[in-house]
Amino acid sequence: MNLKLMLEETARQYGSKTAIILGEQRLSYTELDTTSNKVANALIKMGVGKGDRVAILLPNSPEFVVIYFGVIKTGAIAVPLDVRYKVDELSSLFDNSQPKVLVTKSPFLEPLVLALPQFKSIEHVIDASPRNDTQFLSYEEIMATSSAQRIEAEPKPEDIAYIAYTSGPAFHPRGVMLSHETLVTEPVILGDELQQTDKDVVILFALPLHHIFGLVGILLTSISKGSTVVISPGLSISNLWETIERERATIFMGVPYIYALMVNMAEGGINNDLSSFHLCTSAGAPMTIDIMERFKQYYGLDIIELWGQTESTGQITCQPLDGSGKLGSVGRVTLGWELKVVDDNGNELSPNQSGELIIKGPIMKGYYKHPQATAETIKGGWLHTGDIGRVDEDGYVFISGRKRKTIITKGQNIYLSDVESVLCAYPKIAEVAVIGIPDKLGGEIVRAVITLKEGEVATEQEVKQFCLEHMANYKVPKQIIFIDSLPKGAKCSQ
């Protein structure tokens, strides 16, 4: 099985049933299949074929979904990227992935125009902006003129379909290679675990489709089950409530930060009919017991915790849907997965002993162009997650920490090396140390401790502005502290 066949079979079964909703836009399963054929045929005319990379720099939208499947149908590899990335970050990712085609739209294309000539691999740029009148290829024209004929060639299950850069530092990228087989298998596992059906309406809110949780956990899982996905843009909780009421949504999946916002908003009263809701799940960061209890008080539902990684194609564990799971746990291993806890020497530990969690199942094929990193992460078929935790006598998994130098803020993984790389490029800075500190709402925030070069003067605001110009806004330090000196090892190499 491959993703192309998965969509085609779902389209045959559900036809005119709505697959994607965004405001007044409605895209049926048949339309998703035929319009993605148009994209695929247009890409093939451009010379795109098996193994070529196509970068997708778009926000959540029906166009993203159509283009994603269009890329997949050619046998090429989709490389969805974060629209918040700045030119420096995108340059690093383009250098690694060497995309043949870039699909984006005006707000994200404009900052890139001057830099495009340096990206030698990019032969074509498709602009998905409405009424495109630029020098680039028009998505609207592709929709108007390209053939909707089915692509006969079939990707093999072991072929790479998706390279995800969400789990590694942008300036030293590690692209997680996921095959058609894993991207078909994991959605079925998760959908079965959540008892999701074609009657469900799933909200996509504040989870970008370039991220594994949005792409696999919501989009591909919903398509595998014939469900409807409703895209709710922005971060307004009141708009989210209105969308749930209007579309009679049944499933919500989010990160703890969004649930914290939902709880805070609910304290002023809920003015919408949310009775259609029956399942809420959380992943991406630890969920506090306080938020879970307050959420149930206001919304009448348990938050079902999941745990997974980009390298695992999504979720590995799940709490019982009836809310009977153990507090503080991320649930038990789902069907199709194996999990062990090991010490630093790889020896399996007994129940309730803490160590690194390693897993076996529909895992990644490796890191793109990083065979050494792949060998360090996958050993004997087991993926070493880098997460520290334990499994109790009843099989419940508890996560207690991470081996990797990352923090999680509002559900986003931030590699401290990314922040340090940008700060070290600022001419006034001599030394820097970046750490994460606890934050009640967001989980963790970034703090930078800085020593300036002799004779230099700088303000917190100017350093933050420099960061904003060179990396995604969620990575920018919320706190900057200037001190006279730092321990050895923190000095920037300039």
C-alpha positions, 0 to 999 in steps of 0.5 A: 500500500502507498499514500496514492492508493490510500487516497484513491480508495478513500475517494472511491468509497466516499466520493462526494463526502467532504474531506477538507473544510476551511471557512466556506471552502469545501473539498470532497474526497473526489475533488481532492483526488482529481485536483491532486492529479492535476498537480501531479501531472503539472509536476511531471511536465516540469520533470519531477519524478521519483525521489525528487524533492518538492518543498512546500512552504504553505500554511494550513489550507486545502491547497496544502493538502492538494499539493501534498498528495500531488507530490506523492502521486509523482513518486517524489518526496514532499518536504513541508516547511515551517512558514515562520522560518527566516531566509537563513533557516530555509537556506540551510534546509534547502541546502540539505534537501536540494528541492527541485520545486518550491511551492509557496505563496506571496507572503512567504515568497517575497522575503525569498525572492532575492535569495532564490538564485543561490538555491541552485537545485530549485528549477521551478517556483509555484505561487499559490497566491490568488490572482498571481501576477508574478513571474512564477508559475501559477497554482490557479493556472495549474488548476485551470489547465492541467490534466486530471488524468490518474497517474498510472505509476505506483510508488513502492511501499518502501519509497520515501514520501516525506522528509520532516525537519521538525525534529532537528535543529534548522541550522544543522538539519536532520531530515526524518525520512518516512516511507509510504508504508509507515505513513499508511500504517501509523494512521490506521493504528492511531485511528483504530486506537481512537475509534475514529470513523467516517462519521467524525469531524476533526478540528485542525487548529494550531497544529501546522501540517508541516508537523507530524502531529498535524500531517499524520495525527490529523490529516492522514489518519482522517483520510484513512478513516474517511473522516472530515477535517476542518481547518480552523486558522489562527489562535482565537479560542472563540473562533475555535468554539464557533467552528466546533459548533458550526461544523458539529466537530467531534474530535479535537487534537492539540498540545498542552498550551492550547488546552491551557488557553481553552481552560483560561477562556472557559473561565469567562463562560462558554457561549457555544454549543460544544455538545458534538465533542466526544474526544480530546487528545494531547501530545507534544509536551507534558500535560499538567494535572491542573489543566486536565482537571480544569478542562474536565470541569469546564468541558466535561471531557477527559484529555487523552494523552498520547506520546510519539515522535517525528522519527516514529511517524507519530504516536506510540502510546495512548491513554484509555479513551474512557479516562481510566488511565493513570495520571501523569502517564502517556498511556500504554503502547498501541497495537503495532509498537514495541517499547523497552526501557534500557540503561546507558549500556543498552540493557533492558530495565525492570518495571519502574526503573528509569532509562531511555525509551527505545521503540520498534514499529513503523519508524523512520528509514533514517536521517536524510544524508546523515548515515552516522546519525541514523546508525546512532539512533537506530540500532538492531531495528530499535529506535532510540528516542532520546526520551527518559522514562519508565514503564510500570507493572501495568504497562503505563509509560511515564516520561520524565526527561530528555537526553537531547538538548531541546526544550518544548515551548507551546508544543514546539521543539526548540534546539538550543543550538539553533538559538546559540548559532544565531546569537553567536552571529551577532557582532557584539556578543562574545559568549552565550549560553541558552537554557530553558526555564519553566513556564506555567502556560507554555511549558518552557521558555528560552532564556539567553545568558550573554557576555558582550565583547569588550567595549560593546553595549547592547540592549535586550531589544536589539538582540531580540530584533536580530534574532527575529530577523534570522530565525522563527519567532518561537525560538527567540529568547523571551528573556535575555540576561547580560553578565560579565563572564560565562563558564568555559565552553560557552564562548562563540567561535567567531 
